[in-house]
Amino acid sequence: MNTSIIEARPDFAAIAAWIPQGSSVLDLGCGDGSLLRYLRETRDVRGYGVEISDEGIEACILNGVNVIQSNLESGLSGFENGSFDYVILSQTLQATRHTAPLMQEMLRVGREGIVSFPNFGYWQNRLNVMRGRMPVSEDLPYQWYDTPNVHLCTLDDFEILCAHLSIRILGRHVMAGGSDVLVMPNLRGSTAVYRFRRDA
């Protein structure tokens, strides 16, 4: 696969680093199937994508990705318990209306979950809000009136939700412009990637 996909979506490489060769993966809100294609080519994964849009379904087929057309908001009742090693929600968390139930469903269907999302606590987003405007950036490319994002959050917000749901965070990767952010990540990181499982 062209390296331009990693330049455009650095969270793909962070996700792939957590997935062992040959794992089974369910990618929720998979869009055009680029992540599953990348994981198949780099990690030899087996899996399916779930996508609602007709355009996404067609693109997945062109990418050679197995895809199911379904609305995530209606849950994952079509999948049995423990059907996959990993369930991924990449850059879709913030667009879900029923976020907490969906995360619980991810851990019913999969052994572990991985999410990536834009960090609303990023300093440029905070600055825009202080100036009286909703942020528009590479990570948040929509105007307030046409955005699909309904539940924007910060790193701290997400970690509090996980604690509330008795979800154990296994790993966190925070980036800005494709580079790792280790110091003050909730302020300096524009994109977050988390790996988690149900707390025993």
C-alpha positions as a Markdown table, in Angstrom:
| # | Residue | x | y | z |
|---|---|---|---|---|
| 1 | Met | 0.0 | 0.0 | 0.0 |
| 2 | Asn | 1.2 | 3.5 | -0.8 |
| 3 | Thr | 2.9 | 5.2 | 2.2 |
| 4 | Ser | 0.7 | 8.2 | 1.6 |
| 5 | Ile | -2.0 | 6.5 | 3.6 |
| 6 | Ile | 0.2 | 6.6 | 6.7 |
| 7 | Glu | 1.0 | 10.2 | 6.1 |
| 8 | Ala | -2.7 | 11.0 | 5.9 |
| 9 | Arg | -3.7 | 8.7 | 8.7 |
| 10 | Pro | -0.8 | 8.2 | 11.2 |
| 11 | Asp | -3.1 | 6.5 | 13.6 |
| 12 | Phe | -3.2 | 3.5 | 11.2 |
| 13 | Ala | 0.5 | 2.6 | 12.1 |
| 14 | Ala | -0.2 | 3.1 | 15.8 |
| 15 | Ile | -3.2 | 0.7 | 15.6 |
| 16 | Ala | -1.3 | -1.9 | 13.5 |
| 17 | Ala | 1.6 | -1.9 | 16.1 |
| 18 | Trp | -0.8 | -3.4 | 18.7 |
| 19 | Ile | -2.3 | -6.1 | 16.4 |
| 20 | Pro | -0.4 | -9.4 | 16.2 |
| 21 | Gln | 0.0 | -11.2 | 12.8 |
| 22 | Gly | -3.0 | -13.2 | 11.7 |
| 23 | Ser | -5.5 | -11.7 | 14.2 |
| 24 | Ser | -9.2 | -11.4 | 13.5 |
| 25 | Val | -10.4 | -7.8 | 13.3 |
| 26 | Leu | -13.8 | -6.0 | 13.1 |
| 27 | Asp | -13.5 | -2.4 | 11.9 |
| 28 | Leu | -16.5 | -0.3 | 12.8 |
| 29 | Gly | -17.3 | 2.7 | 10.6 |
| 30 | Cys | -14.7 | 1.5 | 8.3 |
| 31 | Gly | -15.3 | 4.1 | 5.5 |
| 32 | Asp | -13.5 | 3.0 | 2.3 |
| 33 | Gly | -11.8 | 0.0 | 4.0 |
| 34 | Ser | -8.3 | 1.6 | 4.0 |
| 35 | Leu | -7.5 | 0.5 | 7.5 |
| 36 | Leu | -8.5 | -3.1 | 7.0 |
| 37 | Arg | -6.6 | -3.2 | 3.7 |
| 38 | Tyr | -3.5 | -1.8 | 5.5 |
| 39 | Leu | -3.9 | -4.4 | 8.3 |
| 40 | Arg | -4.3 | -7.2 | 5.9 |
| 41 | Glu | -1.2 | -6.1 | 4.0 |
| 42 | Thr | 1.0 | -5.4 | 7.0 |
| 43 | Arg | -0.4 | -7.9 | 9.7 |
| 44 | Asp | -2.2 | -10.5 | 7.6 |
| 45 | Val | -5.4 | -10.0 | 9.5 |
| 46 | Arg | -8.7 | -11.6 | 8.8 |
| 47 | Gly | -11.8 | -9.5 | 9.3 |
| 48 | Tyr | -14.8 | -7.5 | 8.3 |
| 49 | Gly | -15.7 | -3.8 | 8.1 |
| 50 | Val | -19.0 | -2.3 | 9.1 |
| 51 | Glu | -20.1 | 0.8 | 7.2 |
| 52 | Ile | -23.4 | 2.5 | 6.7 |
| 53 | Ser | -22.9 | 4.6 | 3.5 |
| 54 | Asp | -23.3 | 3.2 | 0.0 |
| 55 | Glu | -20.2 | 5.1 | -1.1 |
| 56 | Gly | -18.2 | 3.4 | 1.7 |
| 57 | Ile | -19.5 | 0.0 | 0.8 |
| 58 | Glu | -18.6 | 0.5 | -2.9 |
| 59 | Ala | -15.1 | 1.7 | -1.9 |
| 60 | Cys | -14.6 | -1.3 | 0.4 |
| 61 | Ile | -15.4 | -3.7 | -2.4 |
| 62 | Leu | -12.9 | -1.9 | -4.7 |
| 63 | Asn | -10.3 | -2.3 | -1.8 |
| 64 | Gly | -11.1 | -6.0 | -1.6 |
| 65 | Val | -12.4 | -5.6 | 2.0 |
| 66 | Asn | -15.2 | -7.8 | 3.4 |
| 67 | Val | -17.9 | -5.3 | 4.5 |
| 68 | Ile | -21.3 | -5.4 | 6.1 |
| 69 | Gln | -23.8 | -2.5 | 5.7 |
| 70 | Ser | -25.2 | -1.6 | 9.1 |
| 71 | Asn | -25.8 | 1.3 | 11.4 |
| 72 | Leu | -23.6 | 1.2 | 14.5 |
| 73 | Glu | -26.2 | 3.0 | 16.5 |
| 74 | Ser | -28.4 | -0.1 | 16.4 |
| 75 | Gly | -25.6 | -2.1 | 18.2 |
| 76 | Leu | -23.6 | -5.2 | 17.2 |
| 77 | Ser | -26.3 | -7.8 | 17.8 |
| 78 | Gly | -25.4 | -9.5 | 14.5 |
| 79 | Phe | -22.1 | -10.6 | 16.0 |
| 80 | Glu | -21.6 | -13.3 | 18.6 |
| 81 | Asn | -19.7 | -12.9 | 21.9 |
| 82 | Gly | -15.9 | -13.1 | 21.4 |
| 83 | Ser | -16.2 | -13.3 | 17.6 |
| 84 | Phe | -13.0 | -11.2 | 17.0 |
| 85 | Asp | -9.6 | -10.6 | 18.6 |
| 86 | Tyr | -9.9 | -6.9 | 18.1 |
| 87 | Val | -12.7 | -4.5 | 17.4 |
| 88 | Ile | -11.6 | -1.1 | 16.1 |
| 89 | Leu | -13.4 | 2.3 | 16.0 |
| 90 | Ser | -11.0 | 4.5 | 14.1 |
| 91 | Gln | -11.9 | 8.3 | 13.9 |
| 92 | Thr | -15.6 | 7.4 | 14.5 |
| 93 | Leu | -16.0 | 7.5 | 18.3 |
| 94 | Gln | -16.8 | 11.2 | 18.2 |
| 95 | Ala | -19.6 | 10.7 | 15.6 |
| 96 | Thr | -21.5 | 8.1 | 17.7 |
| 97 | Arg | -24.6 | 9.0 | 19.6 |
| 98 | His | -24.6 | 6.1 | 22.0 |
| 99 | Thr | -20.9 | 6.0 | 22.8 |
| 100 | Ala | -20.8 | 4.1 | 26.1 |
| 101 | Pro | -23.1 | 1.2 | 25.0 |
| 102 | Leu | -21.1 | 0.9 | 21.8 |
| 103 | Met | -17.8 | 0.6 | 23.7 |
| 104 | Gln | -19.4 | -2.1 | 25.8 |
| 105 | Glu | -20.5 | -3.9 | 22.7 |
| 106 | Met | -17.0 | -3.7 | 21.3 |
| 107 | Leu | -15.8 | -5.6 | 24.3 |
| 108 | Arg | -18.6 | -8.2 | 24.0 |
| 109 | Val | -17.7 | -9.0 | 20.4 |
| 110 | Gly | -14.0 | -8.6 | 20.7 |
| 111 | Arg | -11.3 | -9.6 | 23.2 |
| 112 | Glu | -9.8 | -6.1 | 23.0 |
| 113 | Gly | -10.9 | -2.7 | 21.6 |
| 114 | Ile | -9.0 | 0.0 | 19.9 |
| 115 | Val | -10.2 | 3.6 | 19.2 |
| 116 | Ser | -8.7 | 6.7 | 17.7 |
| 117 | Phe | -10.3 | 10.1 | 17.9 |
| 118 | Pro | -9.4 | 13.8 | 17.6 |
| 119 | Asn | -8.4 | 15.3 | 21.0 |
| 120 | Phe | -10.6 | 18.3 | 21.6 |
| 121 | Gly | -8.2 | 19.3 | 24.4 |
| 122 | Tyr | -5.5 | 20.0 | 21.8 |
| 123 | Trp | -4.1 | 23.5 | 22.4 |
| 124 | Gln | -5.2 | 24.8 | 18.9 |
| 125 | Asn | -8.7 | 23.7 | 19.6 |
| 126 | Arg | -8.7 | 25.4 | 23.0 |
| 127 | Leu | -7.4 | 28.6 | 21.4 |
| 128 | Asn | -10.1 | 28.6 | 18.8 |
| 129 | Val | -12.8 | 28.2 | 21.4 |
| 130 | Met | -11.2 | 31.0 | 23.5 |
| 131 | Arg | -11.5 | 33.2 | 20.4 |
| 132 | Gly | -15.2 | 32.4 | 20.2 |
| 133 | Arg | -15.1 | 30.0 | 17.3 |
| 134 | Met | -15.5 | 26.2 | 17.0 |
| 135 | Pro | -12.2 | 24.7 | 15.7 |
| 136 | Val | -11.8 | 23.7 | 12.1 |
| 137 | Ser | -8.5 | 21.8 | 11.4 |
| 138 | Glu | -7.1 | 18.8 | 9.6 |
| 139 | Asp | -8.3 | 16.6 | 12.5 |
| 140 | Leu | -11.7 | 18.4 | 12.8 |
| 141 | Pro | -12.3 | 19.4 | 9.2 |
| 142 | Tyr | -16.0 | 20.3 | 9.5 |
| 143 | Gln | -17.9 | 23.6 | 10.2 |
| 144 | Trp | -20.1 | 23.5 | 13.2 |
| 145 | Tyr | -23.3 | 23.3 | 11.1 |
| 146 | Asp | -22.4 | 20.3 | 9.0 |
| 147 | Thr | -20.2 | 18.2 | 11.3 |
| 148 | Pro | -21.0 | 14.5 | 11.9 |
| 149 | Asn | -19.2 | 14.9 | 15.3 |
| 150 | Val | -21.7 | 14.8 | 18.2 |
| 151 | His | -19.5 | 13.8 | 21.1 |
| 152 | Leu | -16.1 | 15.5 | 21.0 |
| 153 | Cys | -13.9 | 14.7 | 24.0 |
| 154 | Thr | -10.4 | 15.2 | 25.4 |
| 155 | Leu | -8.0 | 12.4 | 26.5 |
| 156 | Asp | -9.1 | 13.0 | 30.1 |
| 157 | Asp | -12.7 | 12.7 | 29.2 |
| 158 | Phe | -12.2 | 9.4 | 27.5 |
| 159 | Glu | -10.2 | 8.0 | 30.4 |
| 160 | Ile | -12.9 | 9.0 | 32.9 |
| 161 | Leu | -15.5 | 7.2 | 30.7 |
| 162 | Cys | -13.3 | 4.0 | 30.6 |
| 163 | Ala | -13.1 | 4.1 | 34.4 |
| 164 | His | -16.9 | 4.6 | 34.7 |
| 165 | Leu | -17.4 | 1.6 | 32.4 |
| 166 | Ser | -14.9 | -0.6 | 34.2 |
| 167 | Ile | -12.7 | -0.7 | 31.1 |
| 168 | Arg | -8.9 | -1.1 | 31.6 |
| 169 | Ile | -6.7 | 1.0 | 29.3 |
| 170 | Leu | -3.8 | -1.2 | 28.0 |
| 171 | Gly | -2.1 | 1.4 | 25.9 |
| 172 | Arg | -2.2 | 5.0 | 24.7 |
| 173 | His | -0.6 | 6.7 | 21.7 |
| 174 | Val | -0.9 | 10.4 | 21.3 |
| 175 | Met | 0.2 | 12.3 | 18.2 |
| 176 | Ala | 0.4 | 15.7 | 16.6 |
| 177 | Gly | 1.2 | 16.0 | 12.9 |
| 178 | Gly | 2.3 | 12.4 | 12.8 |
| 179 | Ser | 4.8 | 12.8 | 15.6 |
| 180 | Asp | 4.6 | 11.2 | 19.1 |
| 181 | Val | 3.6 | 13.5 | 22.0 |
| 182 | Leu | 4.9 | 12.4 | 25.4 |
| 183 | Val | 4.9 | 15.6 | 27.4 |
| 184 | Met | 1.5 | 17.2 | 28.3 |
| 185 | Pro | -0.3 | 15.0 | 25.7 |
| 186 | Asn | -3.8 | 16.3 | 26.5 |
| 187 | Leu | -2.7 | 19.8 | 25.6 |
| 188 | Arg | -0.2 | 19.0 | 22.8 |
| 189 | Gly | -1.7 | 16.0 | 21.1 |
| 190 | Ser | -4.2 | 16.4 | 18.3 |
| 191 | Thr | -5.0 | 12.7 | 17.8 |
| 192 | Ala | -5.3 | 9.9 | 20.4 |
| 193 | Val | -5.3 | 6.1 | 20.0 |
| 194 | Tyr | -6.3 | 3.8 | 22.9 |
| 195 | Arg | -6.2 | 0.1 | 23.3 |
| 196 | Phe | -8.4 | -1.4 | 26.1 |
| 197 | Arg | -10.3 | -4.4 | 27.4 |
| 198 | Arg | -12.8 | -5.2 | 30.0 |
| 199 | Asp | -11.4 | -5.0 | 33.5 |
| 200 | Ala | -11.4 | -8.5 | 35.1 |
